[in-house]
């Protein structure tokens, strides 16, 4: 299960796979740009997940994929994530500021 609500809050089951399709209204992502997804814990005060996307779809969409292995060892609970865009000319834009992500307990299977 992977759900993003209207306020960009995410709920997902530990060990599941989910994806975020990021398209900007006023900028088409392309070669030389970078999108960074980061998830942290205020309690632990360290990054738990960091993804860097540098390849984009032809329409400028960034596909951020959270694989099962990204969350399988994360203790269920509430965390924070944000998404930043760094353009090829060096501009930094936080497109989703620190927002809640809830990891729910799941049964972990190895296939």
N, C-alpha and C positions, 0 to 999 in steps of 0.2 A: 504494500500500500504506500502510495506517495501522493499527498494532496497539498496543493498550494491554494490558499484562500485569496480573497480580494485585497487583503492587506499584506500580501506576500509572505504570510506565516506558513511554515511548512510543517506537516506531520508525516512521519514515515516510520515503518517498522524496521527495527534493527536488522541489518543483513539484506534488506530488499534493494532493488535498483530503482532509481528515479531519474528523471531528466528535467532540466529547465531550459526552455527555448527563450533566449534573450534577443529581442529586436528593439533597436532604438528608434524613436520617432524622428529625430533630427540628424541622424548620422548613420551611414552604412558602414558597418565593420568590414575591414578588408586586410590584405597582407600588410604586416607591420604593426597592426593593432594587437592589443592583448586584453583579455577578459580574465579577471581573477575572482574565484569563489573562495571564501575563507570561512571556516566554522571554528568557533572558539567556545571556551567555558570561562565564565567570570570566576568561578570557584577555582579552577585549575590554573587560570591565567596563562594559557598557552594555546597555540593553534592545534586543532585536532585534525582538520582537513584543509588542504590548500590545493586548488586546481587552477592551472593556467591554460587558457585556451587561446591558440594563435591561428587556428584554421577555422574558416567560417563558410557557411553555405553561400550560394551565389547571390541570394537576396540580402546578405549581410547579417544573417542570424547566427548567433553563437549557441551551440548546443553544449550544455554543461551536464555531464553524466555522473551521477553518484552511483558507483558500483556497490554490490553487496559487501565486498571486502573493505570498502571505505568506512562502513558503519558497524560491521559485525563485532568488533571489539570495543565499541563505545557503550558505556553504561547507559541504559535507558534513563531519560530525563530531559530537561529543557536546556537548550544551548542557544547561541546566537550565531547568525551568519550575515555576511554582506557580500555584495558584488561590486567590483570596481572595473572601470574601463580605462586603459591607458592607450591613448591614441598614438599613432606613428609620429606625431609632432611633439609628443611629450605631455600633452594635457591629461590630467587625471580627473576622472569624474566618478564619484560613488553613486551608482545608479540605484542600488538598493542598500540603504544604510542599515546598520545593525538591526536585525529582525529576528524574531523567535523561530527556532526550529526544534521540534519535539521529536525525540527518538523514542519509539515505543518498543517494549520487549517483544521479541519474536522467537519462534522455534527455529534453530539453525540446523539446516540439513546440508550434508555434503553429498552431491550427486555423483 
